[in-house]
Amino acid sequence: MKKKAVYLMIPAVFCLMLAGCGGRTEEDAVSASEVQEESVQTVSEQKEQAEEQELIPVTLNEVAHSIFYAPQYVAIEEGYFEEEGIDLTLVNGFGADKVMTAVISGEADIGFMGAEASVYAYLEGTANPVVNFAQLTQRAGNFVVAREPDADFQWEDLKGKYVLGGRKGGMPEMVFEYVLKQKGIDPATDLEINQSIDFGSTAAAFSGGQGDYTIEFEPSATALEEEGAGYVVASVGTESGYVPYTSYSAKESYIEENPEIIQKFTNALQKGMDYVQTHTPEEIAQVIAPQFEETELQTITTIVNRYYEQDTWKSNLIFEEDSFDLLQNILDSAGELKERAPYEDLVMTEFAEKAVK
């Protein structure tokens, strides 16, 4: 009998809930709907605030701000770092030596530069080496720029010429010299290379009349073409083959203490890599344009296409041992390597391997 009484009471309670057993007006329904909507909005706002509060701050110091690193900017502009729970602060270090200093001092959590910097630091002796955990580019990003268009350019044309090069010991200059040697040209005797001009200033020097040729990154190479002051005649990246040109690194202690952060960071980068592998240069240019507000979209597209065609970006971020060996071959060829650094001490692949899965 008690169970039956309970069942009989349900309709009465239901009646009270719906209309107070006396009917519900249209105004009541609208009011209730508004309250429910406000409640949903409040919950949504609270969720967004909570997500923002959970973002982990990470400072990334990059060697230069260049379209050469398009997958990184895709990851930023598409919100991939936020998706992984990272609040990224990007700082331009203006050179690998300065980026390395920032990483070692703790001013930056992660550095983005040529892996040669980690080799140099390791060989100087440290109990807390800076370790590479992800590789972004697999081609050199610089080009040979002449004063006149030259569809028939041959590397032998550089013999006896005055060339504006890069900083001694830096990847741009070392890879350029490596290519020269592969072509049977002695960088020390067959031509004159000026290595005294600051990175980023060679294009202005060339435009001002210095040099027969200059070795330029983008956007400087395209800017010289647009001025009519120079013309790209060869790609150092195409001639050098697959070189581990730039990679991400952090102090070993930081990686050991923050493996989750490194994994999330690498995941976001892999998403950027996936995007550039599956989209056109025009689409990539549209996405990264906010990173280069002073550059016309057409110019950005031209540069992205140039890097796209030479297979600049890896499909994954795994820093292979063969690539590390080639890097040290280049350092050795340039006379910058007093001894070899062990791959297992300076490279971790576990984060990139997980990210690509």
C-alpha positions in Angstrom: 0.0 0.0 0.0 2.8 2.4 0.8 4.4 1.9 -2.6 1.1 2.5 -4.3 0.7 5.8 -2.4 4.1 7.0 -3.5 3.3 6.3 -7.2 0.0 8.1 -6.9 1.7 11.1 -5.5 4.1 11.6 -8.5 1.5 13.1 -10.8 0.6 15.6 -8.1 4.2 16.6 -7.5 4.7 16.8 -11.3 1.7 19.1 -11.5 3.1 21.4 -8.9 6.5 21.6 -10.6 5.0 22.4 -14.0 2.3 24.9 -13.2 1.8 25.0 -9.5 -1.4 23.1 -10.3 -2.9 26.3 -11.4 -1.4 26.8 -14.9 1.8 28.5 -16.1 1.7 31.8 -18.0 3.8 32.6 -21.2 5.7 35.2 -19.2 6.7 32.6 -16.7 8.1 30.3 -19.4 10.1 33.1 -21.0 11.5 34.2 -17.6 12.6 30.6 -16.8 14.2 30.3 -20.2 16.2 33.5 -19.7 17.3 32.3 -16.3 18.4 29.0 -17.8 20.3 30.8 -20.6 22.1 33.1 -18.2 23.0 30.1 -16.1 24.5 28.3 -19.1 26.4 31.4 -20.1 27.8 31.7 -16.6 28.9 28.1 -16.5 30.5 28.5 -20.0 32.3 31.7 -18.9 33.5 30.0 -15.7 34.8 27.1 -17.8 36.7 29.4 -20.1 38.2 31.2 -17.2 39.3 28.0 -15.6 40.9 26.8 -18.8 42.8 30.1 -19.1 44.0 29.8 -15.6 45.2 26.2 -16.3 47.5 27.3 -19.2 51.1 26.7 -18.4 53.4 29.7 -19.2 56.3 28.8 -21.5 58.9 31.2 -22.9 60.4 30.2 -26.3 63.4 32.1 -27.5 63.9 31.9 -31.3 67.0 32.5 -33.3 65.2 34.8 -35.7 61.7 35.6 -36.7 61.5 34.2 -40.2 59.0 32.7 -42.6 61.5 29.8 -42.8 59.9 28.6 -39.5 56.3 28.6 -40.9 55.1 25.5 -39.0 55.9 27.1 -35.7 53.8 30.2 -36.6 51.0 28.0 -37.9 50.9 26.3 -34.5 50.7 29.7 -32.8 48.1 31.3 -35.1 45.9 28.1 -35.2 45.9 28.0 -31.4 47.6 24.6 -31.1 49.7 25.6 -28.1 46.5 26.7 -26.2 44.9 23.4 -27.2 47.8 21.7 -25.5 47.4 23.9 -22.4 50.4 26.2 -23.1 50.5 29.9 -22.8 53.4 30.6 -25.1 55.6 33.8 -25.0 57.8 34.1 -28.1 61.0 36.1 -27.9 63.4 36.9 -30.8 66.9 36.1 -29.7 68.7 37.5 -32.8 71.3 34.8 -33.0 72.0 31.3 -31.7 74.6 32.5 -29.2 72.1 34.8 -27.6 69.4 32.1 -27.6 71.7 29.6 -25.9 72.6 32.2 -23.3 68.9 32.7 -22.5 68.3 29.0 -22.2 71.3 28.4 -19.9 70.5 31.4 -17.7 66.9 30.3 -17.3 65.6 33.4 -19.1 64.0 31.1 -21.6 62.5 27.7 -21.0 63.0 26.5 -24.6 65.4 27.6 -27.3 64.9 27.4 -31.0 68.2 27.5 -32.9 70.8 25.5 -34.8 71.8 22.4 -33.0 75.4 23.3 -33.4 75.0 25.6 -30.4 74.2 22.7 -28.2 77.3 20.9 -29.4 79.5 23.9 -28.7 78.1 24.3 -25.2 78.4 20.5 -24.5 82.1 20.4 -25.6 82.9 23.4 -23.3 81.9 21.1 -20.4 78.6 21.2 -18.5 76.8 18.9 -16.1 73.5 20.2 -17.4 73.6 20.1 -21.2 71.1 21.7 -23.5 69.4 18.8 -25.2 67.6 18.8 -28.6 64.1 17.2 -28.5 62.5 18.3 -31.8 63.8 19.2 -35.2 61.8 21.6 -37.4 63.8 22.3 -40.6 65.7 19.8 -42.8 67.1 22.2 -45.4 69.3 25.2 -45.2 67.1 28.3 -45.5 69.5 30.7 -47.4 69.9 31.5 -51.0 72.7 32.8 -53.3 71.7 36.2 -54.6 73.4 37.8 -57.6 73.3 41.3 -59.0 71.7 40.2 -62.2 69.3 37.4 -63.2 71.2 34.3 -64.1 69.2 31.2 -65.2 72.4 29.4 -66.0 74.2 30.0 -62.7 76.9 27.5 -61.8 78.6 27.3 -58.5 81.9 27.7 -60.2 80.7 31.3 -61.0 81.6 32.2 -57.4 85.3 31.6 -58.0 87.2 34.9 -57.8 84.2 36.7 -56.5 83.5 38.8 -53.4 80.6 37.2 -51.4 78.8 38.5 -48.3 78.5 35.5 -46.1 77.4 34.7 -42.5 78.9 34.6 -39.1 81.9 32.3 -38.7 80.8 29.1 -36.9 77.1 29.7 -37.6 75.0 27.3 -39.6 74.3 29.5 -42.6 78.0 30.1 -43.2 79.1 26.5 -42.4 76.5 25.0 -44.7 77.4 27.4 -47.5 81.0 26.5 -47.2 80.1 22.8 -47.0 78.3 23.1 -50.4 81.3 25.0 -51.9 83.6 22.1 -50.9 81.1 19.6 -52.3 81.4 21.5 -55.6 85.2 21.4 -55.5 85.5 25.1 -54.4 87.9 26.1 -51.6 86.2 28.7 -49.5 89.5 30.0 -48.2 91.3 30.5 -51.6 88.9 30.4 -54.5 86.7 33.3 -53.4 86.6 36.1 -50.8 83.8 35.7 -48.1 83.0 38.6 -45.8 82.0 37.2 -42.5 82.1 40.4 -40.5 78.6 41.8 -41.3 75.9 41.2 -38.7 73.1 38.8 -39.5 70.2 40.7 -41.1 72.5 43.5 -42.4 74.0 41.8 -45.4 71.1 42.6 -47.7 71.4 46.3 -46.9 75.1 46.1 -47.5 74.6 44.3 -50.8 71.9 46.8 -51.9 74.4 49.6 -51.0 77.0 48.2 -53.4 79.1 45.7 -51.4 79.8 42.3 -52.9 79.3 40.4 -56.1 77.0 38.0 -54.4 75.3 37.7 -51.1 73.9 34.7 -49.1 70.5 35.6 -47.9 67.6 34.3 -45.8 64.1 35.2 -46.5 62.5 37.7 -46.5 65.7 39.5 -47.5 66.3 37.5 -50.7 62.8 38.3 -52.0 63.0 41.9 -50.8 66.2 42.4 -52.9 64.4 41.0 -55.9 61.4 43.3 -55.4 63.9 46.3 -55.2 65.6 45.1 -58.3 68.8 45.1 -56.3 69.4 41.3 -56.4 68.2 38.0 -57.8 68.0 34.5 -56.4 70.1 32.2 -58.5 70.6 29.2 -56.3 69.3 27.5 -53.1 71.9 26.5 -50.6 69.3 24.2 -49.0 68.7 22.3 -52.2 72.4 21.7 -52.8 73.3 20.8 -49.2 70.8 18.0 -49.0 68.9 17.2 -45.8 70.6 19.0 -42.9 69.2 19.4 -39.3 69.2 23.1 -39.6 67.1 24.2 -36.7 65.8 22.4 -33.6 64.2 22.9 -30.2 66.2 22.4 -27.1 66.1 22.9 -23.4 68.3 22.2 -20.4 68.4 18.5 -19.4 67.2 19.5 -15.9 64.2 21.4 -17.3 63.2 18.4 -19.5 63.5 16.0 -16.6 61.5 18.2 -14.3 58.8 19.1 -16.9 58.3 16.2 -19.3 54.6 17.0 -19.6 55.3 20.5 -20.8 57.9 19.3 -23.3 55.4 16.7 -24.6 52.6 19.3 -24.9 54.9 21.7 -26.6 56.0 19.1 -29.1 52.4 18.0 -29.7 51.5 21.6 -30.7 54.5 21.8 -33.1 53.5 18.5 -34.7 50.1 19.9 -35.4 51.8 22.8 -37.1 53.9 20.4 -39.2 50.8 18.4 -40.1 49.1 21.6 -41.3 52.0 22.6 -43.7 52.1 19.1 -45.1 48.5 19.1 -46.0 47.8 22.7 -47.1 49.0 24.9 -50.0 51.5 27.7 -49.8 48.7 30.1 -50.2 46.8 28.7 -47.3 49.9 28.6 -45.1 50.7 32.2 -46.0 47.2 33.3 -45.0 47.6 31.7 -41.6 51.0 33.1 -40.7 50.4 36.6 -42.2 49.6 38.1 -38.7 53.2 37.2 -37.6 54.6 39.3 -40.5 52.4 42.4 -40.5 55.0 44.5 -42.3 55.2 42.0 -45.2 52.7 41.9 -48.1 50.7 38.7 -48.3 51.9 38.1 -51.9 55.5 38.3 -50.7 54.8 35.9 -47.8 53.2 33.5 -50.3 56.2 33.7 -52.6 58.6 32.9 -49.8 56.5 30.1 -48.4 56.3 28.6 -51.9 60.0 28.8 -52.2 60.6 26.9 -49.0 57.7 24.6 -49.8 59.2 23.5 -53.1 62.6 22.7 -51.6 61.0 20.4 -49.0 62.2 22.5 -46.1 60.0 21.1 -43.3 60.1 17.6 -41.9 56.8 15.6 -41.7 57.8 14.8 -38.2 60.0 16.3 -35.5 62.2 13.3 -34.9 65.9 14.3 -34.8 67.6 11.2 -36.4 71.1 10.1 -35.5 72.2 10.2 -39.2 71.2 13.9 -39.2 73.2 14.6 -36.1 76.2 12.9 -37.7 75.9 15.0 -40.8 75.7 18.1 -38.6 79.0 17.2 -36.9 80.5 16.5 -40.3 79.7 20.0 -41.4 81.1 21.4 -38.2 84.2 19.4 -38.6 84.6 20.5 -42.3 84.3 24.1 -41.1 87.1 23.5 -38.5 84.7 24.2 -35.7 84.7 20.8 -34.0 87.5 19.8 -31.7 85.8 16.4 -30.9 82.5 14.6 -31.5 79.6 15.0 -29.1 77.6 11.8 -28.3 74.1 11.7 -30.0 72.5 10.1 -26.9 73.7 13.0 -24.7 72.4 15.8 -26.9 69.2 14.4 -28.5 66.0 13.0 -27.1 63.4 11.6 -29.6 60.8 10.2 -27.3 58.6 13.4 -27.3 58.7 13.7 -31.1 57.9 10.0 -31.5 54.8 10.3 -29.2 53.7 13.5 -30.9 53.7 12.0 -34.4 51.5 9.1 -33.3 
